[in-house]
């Protein structure tokens, strides 16, 4: 997966997601598509994000997105 700089990160709004991992992933997928990510890149992100617990998911999201 290519390395992003902080300025290149798509913005994803997590406020109001109430700790729902599926809602967080859905918001990330939408933000990634809007940012022009390829399906392969989205799949790589998803595999990494879901390869652990909820804290791992949040950490991965914060690596790949500008979280609001």
mmCIF file of the C-alpha atoms, coordinates in Angstrom:
data_MODEL
# 
_entry.id   MODEL 
# 
loop_
_atom_site.group_PDB 
_atom_site.id 
_atom_site.type_symbol 
_atom_site.label_atom_id 
_atom_site.label_alt_id 
_atom_site.label_comp_id 
_atom_site.label_asym_id 
_atom_site.label_entity_id 
_atom_site.label_seq_id 
_atom_site.pdbx_PDB_ins_code 
_atom_site.Cartn_x 
_atom_site.Cartn_y 
_atom_site.Cartn_z 
_atom_site.occupancy 
_atom_site.B_iso_or_equiv 
_atom_site.pdbx_formal_charge 
_atom_site.auth_seq_id 
_atom_site.auth_comp_id 
_atom_site.auth_asym_id 
_atom_site.auth_atom_id 
_atom_site.pdbx_PDB_model_num 
ATOM 1  C CA . UNK A 1 1  ? 0.000   0.000  0.000  1.00 0.00 ? 1  UNK A CA 1 
ATOM 2  C CA . UNK A 1 2  ? 1.401   3.392  -0.885 1.00 0.00 ? 2  UNK A CA 1 
ATOM 3  C CA . UNK A 1 3  ? 2.345   5.705  1.954  1.00 0.00 ? 3  UNK A CA 1 
ATOM 4  C CA . UNK A 1 4  ? 0.187   8.792  2.338  1.00 0.00 ? 4  UNK A CA 1 
ATOM 5  C CA . UNK A 1 5  ? 1.261   12.104 3.773  1.00 0.00 ? 5  UNK A CA 1 
ATOM 6  C CA . UNK A 1 6  ? -1.067  13.825 6.233  1.00 0.00 ? 6  UNK A CA 1 
ATOM 7  C CA . UNK A 1 7  ? -2.135  16.283 3.502  1.00 0.00 ? 7  UNK A CA 1 
ATOM 8  C CA . UNK A 1 8  ? -3.169  13.461 1.150  1.00 0.00 ? 8  UNK A CA 1 
ATOM 9  C CA . UNK A 1 9  ? -5.456  11.677 3.577  1.00 0.00 ? 9  UNK A CA 1 
ATOM 10 C CA . UNK A 1 10 ? -9.178  11.534 2.831  1.00 0.00 ? 10 UNK A CA 1 
ATOM 11 C CA . UNK A 1 11 ? -11.355 12.975 5.586  1.00 0.00 ? 11 UNK A CA 1 
ATOM 12 C CA . UNK A 1 12 ? -13.759 10.670 7.378  1.00 0.00 ? 12 UNK A CA 1 
ATOM 13 C CA . UNK A 1 13 ? -16.301 11.776 9.980  1.00 0.00 ? 13 UNK A CA 1 
ATOM 14 C CA . UNK A 1 14 ? -16.527 9.345  12.887 1.00 0.00 ? 14 UNK A CA 1 
ATOM 15 C CA . UNK A 1 15 ? -18.459 11.526 15.296 1.00 0.00 ? 15 UNK A CA 1 
ATOM 16 C CA . UNK A 1 16 ? -21.810 9.876  15.943 1.00 0.00 ? 16 UNK A CA 1 
ATOM 17 C CA . UNK A 1 17 ? -20.772 6.386  14.809 1.00 0.00 ? 17 UNK A CA 1 
ATOM 18 C CA . UNK A 1 18 ? -21.276 5.163  18.419 1.00 0.00 ? 18 UNK A CA 1 
ATOM 19 C CA . UNK A 1 19 ? -18.504 2.594  18.325 1.00 0.00 ? 19 UNK A CA 1 
ATOM 20 C CA . UNK A 1 20 ? -20.045 0.622  15.486 1.00 0.00 ? 20 UNK A CA 1 
ATOM 21 C CA . UNK A 1 21 ? -17.168 -0.982 13.556 1.00 0.00 ? 21 UNK A CA 1 
ATOM 22 C CA . UNK A 1 22 ? -19.335 -1.608 10.488 1.00 0.00 ? 22 UNK A CA 1 
ATOM 23 C CA . UNK A 1 23 ? -20.445 2.035  10.346 1.00 0.00 ? 23 UNK A CA 1 
ATOM 24 C CA . UNK A 1 24 ? -16.822 3.158  10.678 1.00 0.00 ? 24 UNK A CA 1 
ATOM 25 C CA . UNK A 1 25 ? -15.707 0.872  7.847  1.00 0.00 ? 25 UNK A CA 1 
ATOM 26 C CA . UNK A 1 26 ? -18.603 2.038  5.694  1.00 0.00 ? 26 UNK A CA 1 
ATOM 27 C CA . UNK A 1 27 ? -17.699 5.686  6.261  1.00 0.00 ? 27 UNK A CA 1 
ATOM 28 C CA . UNK A 1 28 ? -14.075 4.920  5.406  1.00 0.00 ? 28 UNK A CA 1 
ATOM 29 C CA . UNK A 1 29 ? -15.032 3.086  2.213  1.00 0.00 ? 29 UNK A CA 1 
ATOM 30 C CA . UNK A 1 30 ? -17.172 6.016  1.113  1.00 0.00 ? 30 UNK A CA 1 
ATOM 31 C CA . UNK A 1 31 ? -14.411 8.538  1.867  1.00 0.00 ? 31 UNK A CA 1 
ATOM 32 C CA . UNK A 1 32 ? -11.858 6.366  0.064  1.00 0.00 ? 32 UNK A CA 1 
ATOM 33 C CA . UNK A 1 33 ? -14.039 6.072  -3.061 1.00 0.00 ? 33 UNK A CA 1 
ATOM 34 C CA . UNK A 1 34 ? -14.633 9.813  -3.067 1.00 0.00 ? 34 UNK A CA 1 
ATOM 35 C CA . UNK A 1 35 ? -10.848 10.316 -2.806 1.00 0.00 ? 35 UNK A CA 1 
ATOM 36 C CA . UNK A 1 36 ? -10.308 8.120  -5.858 1.00 0.00 ? 36 UNK A CA 1 
ATOM 37 C CA . UNK A 1 37 ? -8.814  5.074  -4.169 1.00 0.00 ? 37 UNK A CA 1 
ATOM 38 C CA . UNK A 1 38 ? -8.751  1.937  -6.307 1.00 0.00 ? 38 UNK A CA 1 
ATOM 39 C CA . UNK A 1 39 ? -10.748 -1.082 -5.190 1.00 0.00 ? 39 UNK A CA 1 
ATOM 40 C CA . UNK A 1 40 ? -7.463  -2.880 -4.545 1.00 0.00 ? 40 UNK A CA 1 
ATOM 41 C CA . UNK A 1 41 ? -6.318  -0.126 -2.194 1.00 0.00 ? 41 UNK A CA 1 
ATOM 42 C CA . UNK A 1 42 ? -9.679  -0.184 -0.375 1.00 0.00 ? 42 UNK A CA 1 
ATOM 43 C CA . UNK A 1 43 ? -9.407  -3.966 -0.022 1.00 0.00 ? 43 UNK A CA 1 
ATOM 44 C CA . UNK A 1 44 ? -5.872  -3.659 1.396  1.00 0.00 ? 44 UNK A CA 1 
ATOM 45 C CA . UNK A 1 45 ? -7.048  -1.064 3.910  1.00 0.00 ? 45 UNK A CA 1 
ATOM 46 C CA . UNK A 1 46 ? -10.025 -3.224 4.906  1.00 0.00 ? 46 UNK A CA 1 
ATOM 47 C CA . UNK A 1 47 ? -7.870  -6.316 5.387  1.00 0.00 ? 47 UNK A CA 1 
ATOM 48 C CA . UNK A 1 48 ? -5.444  -4.392 7.584  1.00 0.00 ? 48 UNK A CA 1 
ATOM 49 C CA . UNK A 1 49 ? -8.211  -2.629 9.551  1.00 0.00 ? 49 UNK A CA 1 
ATOM 50 C CA . UNK A 1 50 ? -10.109 -5.837 10.298 1.00 0.00 ? 50 UNK A CA 1 
ATOM 51 C CA . UNK A 1 51 ? -7.029  -7.860 11.284 1.00 0.00 ? 51 UNK A CA 1 
ATOM 52 C CA . UNK A 1 52 ? -7.457  -7.215 14.989 1.00 0.00 ? 52 UNK A CA 1 
ATOM 53 C CA . UNK A 1 53 ? -9.743  -5.808 17.629 1.00 0.00 ? 53 UNK A CA 1 
ATOM 54 C CA . UNK A 1 54 ? -11.712 -2.549 17.719 1.00 0.00 ? 54 UNK A CA 1 
ATOM 55 C CA . UNK A 1 55 ? -8.696  -0.546 18.928 1.00 0.00 ? 55 UNK A CA 1 
ATOM 56 C CA . UNK A 1 56 ? -6.670  -1.889 16.005 1.00 0.00 ? 56 UNK A CA 1 
ATOM 57 C CA . UNK A 1 57 ? -9.462  -0.807 13.643 1.00 0.00 ? 57 UNK A CA 1 
ATOM 58 C CA . UNK A 1 58 ? -9.413  2.733  15.026 1.00 0.00 ? 58 UNK A CA 1 
ATOM 59 C CA . UNK A 1 59 ? -5.626  2.922  14.866 1.00 0.00 ? 59 UNK A CA 1 
ATOM 60 C CA . UNK A 1 60 ? -5.618  1.794  11.249 1.00 0.00 ? 60 UNK A CA 1 
ATOM 61 C CA . UNK A 1 61 ? -8.328  4.306  10.359 1.00 0.00 ? 61 UNK A CA 1 
ATOM 62 C CA . UNK A 1 62 ? -6.284  7.098  11.930 1.00 0.00 ? 62 UNK A CA 1 
ATOM 63 C CA . UNK A 1 63 ? -3.229  6.024  9.896  1.00 0.00 ? 63 UNK A CA 1 
ATOM 64 C CA . UNK A 1 64 ? -5.082  6.211  6.589  1.00 0.00 ? 64 UNK A CA 1 
ATOM 65 C CA . UNK A 1 65 ? -7.667  8.970  7.095  1.00 0.00 ? 65 UNK A CA 1 
ATOM 66 C CA . UNK A 1 66 ? -7.957  12.458 8.514  1.00 0.00 ? 66 UNK A CA 1 
ATOM 67 C CA . UNK A 1 67 ? -10.481 11.706 11.268 1.00 0.00 ? 67 UNK A CA 1 
ATOM 68 C CA . UNK A 1 68 ? -13.051 14.279 12.365 1.00 0.00 ? 68 UNK A CA 1 
# 
